[in-house]
Amino acid sequence: TFAYYRAACFGTMAAVVVFTCGHDNFGMLWGVLYAVSGLLNLTIAPLVYLSTRGAGSYMLTNQAMGVVCTVLLGYPLWLWYQDHMAAKAVSARDRREAPLHEKEALLGV
């Protein structure tokens, strides 16, 4: 599963960066993402050591990966929540700034 996740992650990162931040920022953000992922790949050797020689089982490694996966899976939910709250703020601002006859139409009065 790690090999599939890693391949899917790099392909998905490119699509998300382009659609979220635009083509103008793609090069810089793609470089940052590769640098961060490269640094995180350096943690593989200590995880292998913990699972084979250090603790003698995969329990600690699985728990560490579970925490990382939980955080990564929660991130899209957090983005959705931020987008939802921004849309509510824009909607509330539009209701405040609309003329009286448009407010009545918005509120269904």
Contact map, one row per residue, 1 for C-alpha under 8 A:
1111100000000000000000000000000000000000000000000000000000000000000000000000000000000000000000000000000000000
1111110000000000000000000000000000000000000000000000000000000000000000000000000000000000000000000000000000000
1111111000000000000000000000000000000000000000000000000000000000000000000000000000000000000000000000000000000
1111111100000000000000000000000000000000000000000000000000000000000000000000000000000000000000000000000000000
1111111110000000000000000000000000000000000000000000000000000000000000000000000000000000000000000000000000000
0111111111000000000000000000000000000000000000000000000000000000000000000000000000000000000000000000000000000
0011111111100000000000000000000000000000000000000000000000000000000000000000000000000000000000000000000000000
0001111111110000000000000000000000000000000000000000000000000000000000000000000000000000000000000000000000000
0000111111111000000000000000000000000000000000000000000000000000000000000000000000000000000000000000000000000
0000011111111100000000000000000000000000000000000000000000000000000000000000000000000000000000000000000000000
0000001111111110000000000000000000000000000000000000000000000000000000000000000000000000000000000000000000000
0000000111111111000000000000000000000000000000000000000000000000000000000000000000000000000000000000000000000
0000000011111111100000000000000000000000000000000000000000000000000000000000000000000000000000000000000000000
0000000001111111110000000000010000000000000000000000000000000000000000000000000000000000000000000000000000000
0000000000111111111000000000000000000000000000000000000000000000000000000000000000000000000000000000000000000
0000000000011111111100000000000000000000000000000000000000000000000000000000000000000000000000000000000000000
0000000000001111111111000100110000000000000000000000000000000000000000000000000000000000000000000000000000000
0000000000000111111111100100000000000000000000000000000000000000000000000000000000000000000000000000000000000
0000000000000011111111000000000000000000000000000000000000000000000000000000000000000000000000000000000000000
0000000000000001111111000000000000000000000000000000000000000000000000000000000000000000000000000000000000000
0000000000000000111111111100000000000000000000000000000000000000000000000000000000000000000000000000000000000
0000000000000000111111111100000000000000000000000000000000000000000000000000000000000000000000000000000000000
0000000000000000010011111110000000000000000000000000000000000000000000000000000000000000000000000000000000000
0000000000000000000011111110000000000000000000000000000000000000000000000000000000000000000000000000000000000
0000000000000000000011111111100000000000000000000000000000000000000000000000000000000000000000000000000000000
0000000000000000110011111111110000000000000000000000000000000000000000000000000000000000000000000000000000000
0000000000000000000000111111111000000000000000000000000000000000000000000000000000000000000000000000000000000
0000000000000000000000001111111100000000000000000000000000000000000000000000000000000000000000000000000000000
0000000000000000100000001111111110000000000000000000000000000000000000000000000000000000000000000000000000000
0000000000000100100000000111111111000000000000000000000000000000000000000000000000000000000000000000000000000
0000000000000000000000000011111111100000000000000000000000000000000000000000000000000000000000000000000000000
0000000000000000000000000001111111110000000000000000000000000000000000000000000000000000000000000000000000000
0000000000000000000000000000111111111000000000000000000000000000000000000000000000000000000000000000000000000
0000000000000000000000000000011111111100000000000000000000000000000000000000000000000000000000000000000000000
0000000000000000000000000000001111111110000000000000000000000000000000000000000000000000000000000000000000000
0000000000000000000000000000000111111111000000000000000000000000000000000000000000000000000000000000000000000
0000000000000000000000000000000011111111100000000000000000000000000000000000000000000000000000000000000000000
0000000000000000000000000000000001111111110000000000000000000000000000000000000000000000000000000000000000000
0000000000000000000000000000000000111111111000000000000000000000000000000000000000000000000000000000000000000
0000000000000000000000000000000000011111111100000000000000000000000000000000000000000000000000000000000000000
0000000000000000000000000000000000001111111100000000000000000000000000000000000000000000000000000000000000000
0000000000000000000000000000000000000111111110000000000000000000000000000000000000000000000000000000000000000
0000000000000000000000000000000000000011111111100000000000000000000000000000000000000000000000000000000000000
0000000000000000000000000000000000000001111111110000000000000000000000000000000000000000000000000000000000000
0000000000000000000000000000000000000000011111111000000000000000000000000000000000000000000000000000000000000
0000000000000000000000000000000000000000001111111100000000000000000000000000000000000000000000000000000000000
0000000000000000000000000000000000000000001111111110000000001000000000000000000000000000000000000000000000000
0000000000000000000000000000000000000000000111111111000000000000000000000000000000000000000000000000000000000
0000000000000000000000000000000000000000000011111111110000000000000000000000000000000000000000000000000000000
0000000000000000000000000000000000000000000001111111111111011000000000000000000000000000000000000000000000000
0000000000000000000000000000000000000000000000111111111111111000000000000000000000000000000000000000000000000
0000000000000000000000000000000000000000000000011111111111000000000000000000000000000000000000000000000000000
0000000000000000000000000000000000000000000000001111111100000000000000000000000000000000000000000000000000000
0000000000000000000000000000000000000000000000001111111100000000000000000000000000000000000000000000000000000
0000000000000000000000000000000000000000000000000111111111010000000000000000000000000000000000000000000000000
0000000000000000000000000000000000000000000000000111111111000000000000000000000000000000000000000000000000000
0000000000000000000000000000000000000000000000000111001111110000000000000000000000000000000000000000000000000
0000000000000000000000000000000000000000000000000111001111111100000000000000000000000000000000000000000000000
0000000000000000000000000000000000000000000000000010000011111110000000000000000000000000000000000000000000000
0000000000000000000000000000000000000000000000000110001011111111000000000000000000000000000000000000000000000
0000000000000000000000000000000000000000000000100110000001111111100000000000000000000000000000000000000000000
0000000000000000000000000000000000000000000000000000000001111111110000000000000000000000000000000000000000000
0000000000000000000000000000000000000000000000000000000000111111111000000000000000000000000000000000000000000
0000000000000000000000000000000000000000000000000000000000011111111100000000000000000000000000000000000000000
0000000000000000000000000000000000000000000000000000000000001111111110000000000000000000000000000000000000000
0000000000000000000000000000000000000000000000000000000000000111111111000000000000000000000000000000000000000
0000000000000000000000000000000000000000000000000000000000000011111111100000000000000000000000000000000000000
0000000000000000000000000000000000000000000000000000000000000001111111110000000000000000000000000000000000000
0000000000000000000000000000000000000000000000000000000000000000111111111000000000000000000000000000000000000
0000000000000000000000000000000000000000000000000000000000000000011111111100000000000000000000000000000000000
0000000000000000000000000000000000000000000000000000000000000000001111111110000000000000000000000000000000000
0000000000000000000000000000000000000000000000000000000000000000000111111111000000000000000000000000000000000
0000000000000000000000000000000000000000000000000000000000000000000011111111100000000000000000000000000000000
0000000000000000000000000000000000000000000000000000000000000000000001111111110000000000000000000000000000000
0000000000000000000000000000000000000000000000000000000000000000000000111111111000000000000000000000000000000
0000000000000000000000000000000000000000000000000000000000000000000000011111111100000000000000000000000000000
0000000000000000000000000000000000000000000000000000000000000000000000001111111110000000000000000000000000000
0000000000000000000000000000000000000000000000000000000000000000000000000111111111000000000000000000000000000
0000000000000000000000000000000000000000000000000000000000000000000000000011111111100000000000000000000000000
0000000000000000000000000000000000000000000000000000000000000000000000000001111111110000000000000000000000000
0000000000000000000000000000000000000000000000000000000000000000000000000000111111111000000000000000000000000
0000000000000000000000000000000000000000000000000000000000000000000000000000011111111100000000000000000000000
0000000000000000000000000000000000000000000000000000000000000000000000000000001111111110000000000000000000000
0000000000000000000000000000000000000000000000000000000000000000000000000000000111111111000000000000000000000
0000000000000000000000000000000000000000000000000000000000000000000000000000000011111111100000000000000000000
0000000000000000000000000000000000000000000000000000000000000000000000000000000001111111110000000000000000000
0000000000000000000000000000000000000000000000000000000000000000000000000000000000111111111000000000000000000
0000000000000000000000000000000000000000000000000000000000000000000000000000000000011111111100000000000000000
0000000000000000000000000000000000000000000000000000000000000000000000000000000000001111111110000000000000000
0000000000000000000000000000000000000000000000000000000000000000000000000000000000000111111111000000000000000
0000000000000000000000000000000000000000000000000000000000000000000000000000000000000011111111100000000000000
0000000000000000000000000000000000000000000000000000000000000000000000000000000000000001111111110000000000000
0000000000000000000000000000000000000000000000000000000000000000000000000000000000000000111111111000000000000
0000000000000000000000000000000000000000000000000000000000000000000000000000000000000000011111111100000000000
0000000000000000000000000000000000000000000000000000000000000000000000000000000000000000001111111100001001000
0000000000000000000000000000000000000000000000000000000000000000000000000000000000000000000111111100001000000
0000000000000000000000000000000000000000000000000000000000000000000000000000000000000000000011111110000000000
0000000000000000000000000000000000000000000000000000000000000000000000000000000000000000000001111111011000000
0000000000000000000000000000000000000000000000000000000000000000000000000000000000000000000000001111111000000
0000000000000000000000000000000000000000000000000000000000000000000000000000000000000000000000000111111100000
0000000000000000000000000000000000000000000000000000000000000000000000000000000000000000000000000011111110000
0000000000000000000000000000000000000000000000000000000000000000000000000000000000000000000000000111111111000
0000000000000000000000000000000000000000000000000000000000000000000000000000000000000000000000110111111111100
0000000000000000000000000000000000000000000000000000000000000000000000000000000000000000000000000001111111111
0000000000000000000000000000000000000000000000000000000000000000000000000000000000000000000000000000111111111
0000000000000000000000000000000000000000000000000000000000000000000000000000000000000000000000100000011111111
0000000000000000000000000000000000000000000000000000000000000000000000000000000000000000000000000000001111111
0000000000000000000000000000000000000000000000000000000000000000000000000000000000000000000000000000000111111
0000000000000000000000000000000000000000000000000000000000000000000000000000000000000000000000000000000111111
